[in-house]
Amino acid sequence: EVLTSPEIKICGALGSCASLKRGGANVSDTVIGEGGTNAWGISALDPNSTLGFVFEVAQPAGSVIAQGRRPHLQFVTTYQHASGAIRMRVTTTALQWAPPTPQGQPQAPSVRASMIQGFDQETAVALMARIAVWRAEAGGETIADVLRWLDRSLIRLCTKFANYEKDKPESFSLPHELTLYPQFMFHLRRSPFLQVFNSSPDETAYYRHKLMCDTTSNVLVMVQPSLLCYSFAGPPTPVFLDSDSVKADVILLLDTFFQVVIFHGSTIASWRDQGYQNRADHANFKHLLQAPISDAQTIMDNRFPVPRYIVCDQGRSQARFLLAKLNPSRGETGDSSEVIFTDDVSLRVFMQHLIKLSVGSS
């Protein structure tokens, strides 16, 4: 059950829950997720179970919010412990209003700065992904409609909070609190949660279920997989999820949450097939081959359900599991040994269009 101060109303919950259809003064007419209620039922909880709640400010139009009073939210969780005892846990959190802007006056920079400081881009990515999935499933919208909604939301965010001069794309910059958000939206648009082609209905339902109930850190990996590079140059290092990261003399470890992929560059695969790792004078190469296997095993040991484990080589058919997740930059930096043939635009082109639309006069 969720209790709120009078200024806040509940739009709904996003996750593995069902509405108990309990109305109240704090229930909004706007429905997002399981809405129209302030109480929900959950069949089971584990340490990774999460719910996303959407609220709205319920002040009448034209009225001024009292600054001396801080709004609050209260989450009341009643559950049966393994011992059989019924327990109640209450979590209360206070919010803070941004400084008021007089009616008819432009928003002061201090107001905008205070709003930016309160923005958690990682949580926003997880919540927007859940809302997008809900709109695609229960909202009655097509995937194209959901993608357009994501694009408009991102453009509005950048128009309101980015730093730029009108009609000057070169002046565009984002505060550091928002710098990663656009690239997460780029990968969300290409993810199996919204691009269901080549996935069975069962696979799509499974992917979306995990997105709706898992932790923020896991959702970020689902939306934008992590990529580690192993080479003779040094210890494993994170690299960009980009085709320029594919090189003949490296090994890549991709974690998409649902799959763990070890990708060998063509040179590494050739040396392995010739058995260099079995020679006493090539112990470093043997260690290089073993390192991503050990790290992949650690990932799989700590994750449930266990992800699919894939080992592939550059130029072979199963390399598609890695290439499908990469930004198709098509060698824009000149360092890529892999060209990805796709109709998708690259992250660079995506950002160019985003900046142009954000700084435009219209």
Secondary structure, 3 states (H helix, E strand, C coil): CEEECCCEEEEEEECCCEECCCCCCCECCCCCCECCCCCEECCCCCCCCCCEEEEEECCCCCCCCCCCCCCEEEEEEEEECCCCCEEEEEEEEECCCCCCCCCCCCCCHHHHHHHHHCCCHHHHHHHHHHHHHHHHHCCCCCHHHHHHHHHHHHHHHHHHHCEEECCEEEEEECCCCCCCHHHHHHHHHHCCCCCCCCCCHHHHHHHHHHHHHCCHHHHHHHHCCEEEEEECCEEEEECCCEHHHCCCCCEEEEECCCEEEEEECHHHHHHHHCCHHHCHHHHHHHHHHHHHHHHHHHHHHCCCCCCEEEEEECCCHHHHHHHCCCECCCCCCCCCCCCCCCCCCCHHHHHHHHHHHHHCCC
